[in-house]
Amino acid sequence: MRVDRFDYLIVGAGLAGSVLAERLAQGSGKRVLICDRRPHLGGNAYDHYNDAGILVHKYGPHIFHTNSAAVFDYLSRFTAWRPYEHRVLASVDGQQVPIPINLDTINRLYGLTLTAFELEAFFARVAEKVDRIETSEHVVVSKVGRELYEKFFRGYTRKQWGLDPSELDASVTARVPTRTNRDDRYFTDIYQAMPLHGYTQMFERMLAHPNIKILLNTDYREIAELVPWREMIYTGPIDAYFDHAFGKLPYRSLEFRHETLPEPRVQAVATINYPNEQPYTRITEFKHLTGQDHARTSVVYEYPRAEGDPYYPVPRPENAALYARYHELAKAQPRVHFVGRLATYRYYNMDQVVAQALKLYGDLGEEVCHGRSIEHAAARGLGGDRVHRQPRG
Ligand SMILES: Cc1cc2nc3c(=O)[nH]c(=O)nc-3n(C[C@H](O)[C@H](O)[C@H](O)COP(=O)(O)OP(=O)(O)OC[C@H]3O[C@@H](n4cnc5c(N)ncnc54)[C@H](O)[C@@H]3O)c2cc1C
């Protein structure tokens, strides 16, 4: 049997790989083989109906939010949306209060009746003077003082990263979002929505093209020598591609514990953060995100782990330097393009990954029609070189 050559072998069927597969097939008529070693599409954004028939996110809650009209328009080709604004409460001192910290957080926590103006004065009074902001601890205490730092940030960061904020670079926290008004939305992006029928259905529609062949349960190494291809798009871990030649890039991992409960609702909002006593960082109830009507409900607990699937790149200067060495090797691979969160060792939100993938598509020069394309619009201001941020997704 003769196997025709694929124009592209795409490694990974998450957002980065799927956007490129769709663009190359639909936008440029290319023949694409996309493989993933997992048994499903969607990468970390994969969702599915569990045994109780409730739509859940296998790898933790994924909330779509972006300020990019181009990214939102592009994904809207494959899904309708359910408007959804994410809200989070933090369990502190026996109360559940809004996070990011806002006027209600402080008033409820301390039994006060401050106005927005008085809250500004409150923050100014409790903030610690720090001469040089070098660590995450400095970022927080210089904004909201030591007490709120201890209540909301220190324990959460220690759980999340396995490091004290005093050991983490200032860029991890970069900026502490606090509000002096009563806005309790977690994100403030222009577009905030969930795919109406879930992420997986969106991926299925992206990849439903006769030029796209999909191989699940397949590590690319099993087929790269067997299947003829012209160029590769690689969205897996960059250090694994080079057999960890310079050592492993450190990641923080998570263990997800999913649970289905007999009542229709158990939480006031989708996510409750547990900064202090508990071994988990947060619990999310999916029905808030999906709007599903069901007599029972499903939640997921997140336990940070040192070992396991790679989720959060650990933002320390020595790791950035290690990544830079792999990046140099990657640049010397003429037929392989590295894209996505694992191949560029960045914590990216979904919209940033879509923008990065659309930009790569533009750079590949495979576009059939010229002029101002969605790819160029999407690339503006998103997905390029961004500073590391504390993951909030
Ligand atoms: C807990 C958690 C919550 C998040 N919440 C949000 C959120 O609320 N909002 C948001 O915008 N973003 C969120 N994100 C970020 C989001 O998951 C990513 O932006 C997005 O999934 C990245 O897509 P990707 O294609 O780069 O990577 P991935 O989704 O990881 O896809 C890469 C794929 O490559 C495959 N692969 C790797 N190596 C190989 C190999 N050798 N052979 C074959 N296949 C391989 C993997 O199996 C994987 O499926 C969250 C991330 C985490 C960890």
The ligand as an ORCA input file, in Angstrom:
! r2SCAN-3c Opt
* xyz 0 1
  C      -5.460     23.281     35.710
  C      -5.455     24.199     34.524
  C      -6.481     25.084     34.358
  C      -6.490     25.951     33.260
  N      -7.518     26.824     33.144
  C      -7.548     27.675     32.114
  C      -8.626     28.602     31.992
  O      -9.528     28.655     32.842
  N      -8.625     29.439     30.938
  C      -7.625     29.426     29.991
  O      -7.687     30.214     29.033
  N      -6.602     28.544     30.070
  C      -6.529     27.676     31.110
  N      -5.500     26.781     31.210
  C      -4.465     26.773     30.171
  C      -4.852     25.858     28.990
  O      -4.956     24.529     29.451
  C      -3.791     25.951     27.888
  O      -3.681     27.285     27.452
  C      -4.075     25.097     26.656
  O      -4.605     23.843     26.969
  C      -2.783     24.905     25.913
  O      -2.984     24.210     24.700
  P      -1.747     23.497     24.015
  O      -2.217     22.942     22.738
  O      -0.559     24.412     23.986
  O      -1.309     22.351     25.049
  P      -2.066     21.027     25.512
  O      -3.503     21.267     25.693
  O      -1.281     20.502     26.664
  O      -1.880     20.036     24.279
  C      -0.639     19.415     23.979
  C      -0.936     17.987     23.568
  O       0.272     17.389     23.069
  C       0.219     16.020     23.394
  N       1.584     15.468     23.326
  C       2.644     15.827     24.076
  N       3.716     15.067     23.742
  C       3.321     14.223     22.753
  C       3.972     13.196     22.000
  N       5.257     12.870     22.218
  N       3.267     12.549     21.053
  C       1.931     12.845     20.844
  N       1.262     13.794     21.560
  C       1.953     14.476     22.483
  C      -0.363     16.007     24.793
  O      -0.928     14.743     25.103
  C      -1.414     17.112     24.718
  O      -2.700     16.608     24.452
  C      -5.437     25.920     32.314
  C      -4.393     25.014     32.483
  C      -4.375     24.175     33.587
  C      -3.213     23.241     33.779
*
